[in-house]
């Protein structure tokens, strides 16, 4: 049985290893065979520079992201001032150095495979 468990590890976001809460949002983390996957739920009105920046103490979000967007509309504001909208079904690979905000009345849910290990960590 031990050999099988080394080859297959199953986790669920309904029982995350860690939960980080911040104003207008929540991050659930699961740790799978040395990898950390995060599911962020961001409520309408959430903006990184208002709700996570005070935790991060950086000018912009310095977490790189590789994520799948499950719901909502997210506006990315890049360091050069350009903006990109993403929505449900979008896969995003973003380098460090950005802001982001929820657009509209639907929560944004993303599953991130890269940048959440230190995200909103107090």
N, C-alpha and C positions, 0 to 999 in steps of 0.2 A: 504494500500500500504506500509506503514512503516514497518509492521510486515514482509512482504515478503522481503523487502530489508535487514532486519536483518538476514534473512536466506540465502540470495543469494546476493553475491557481485561479480560483473564482472569487470575485468580490462584487459587492453591490453598493450603489450610492444610497440605498435605503438603510444601510448600516456602514457609514463611512468610518475610516480610521480617525479622522479629525474634521472638525467643523470650525471655520473662522467666520465670525459675523462682523459686519461693519454697516454703517448707516446705508439704508436702501439696498443692502445686498448680503449675500451669504456665499461662502465657498465650502464645498465638501470635498475632502481628499480621500482617495483610496490608494493604498500602497500594494503594488502587485509585482512580485519577483524583482524588487529593487527599483521599480519605476513608480512615479507618483503621477496620478491622473486626477485632475480637478474638474468639478462641475460647479460653475458659478451661476447663480441666479441673481440677476440685477433688475431691480424694480424701476418702474417709470419714475423719472426724475433723477436717477443715478448718473453721476458723472465722476470719472476717476479723479480729476483734479480737485473735486470738492469732498469726496467720500473716502478715497483711499490715499491720496497724497499726504494727508496728515499722519498716516501710519507709516508710509514708505519714506517720508522725508527726502524725496527727490523731486526735481523740477518736473519730470515726465515719468511715465511708467517705464521702468527699466527691465521689466520681465519680457523676454521673447515669448511669443505665443505660437503654437501650432494647434489649431482648434477647429472643432465642428460646431456650427451654430444651430441649435435645436429650435429656437423660437425668437421672435421679436426682431427689432431693427436696431442695429448698433452703428453709431457714427464714430469712425476713427479719425482723429485729428493728428496728423503727422508733424514731426519736428519742423518741417519746412512750411507748415501752415496748410498743406493740402488736406482735403477731406475725402473719405470713402465711406459709403454706406454698405453694410452687409446685412443679410437677413437669413431666415431659416433655410437650411440646406447648403449654406456656404461653408467652405473650408478656407481657413485663413492661416497664413504663415506671416507673422509680423515680427520685425526686429524690435529691439529695445528702442525707446525714445518716441513715445506717443501718448496721447490722451484719448479718452473714449467716453461716449455718453449714450444712454438709452434714448431713442427717438420714439415718440408715440406713447400709447397707453398699454401696450403689451410688454410683460417682463421679457428680458433677454435671458436665455439659458444657453450656455456654451459648455462644451466638454473639451478641456485643454490637455494635451498630451505632453507639453513641454514646460510651460512657464509658471506653474502654480506652486512650486515647492516653497518659495519664499513670499508669495503674493499675500498681501494684507497680514503678514506675520507680525505680531506685536512683540 
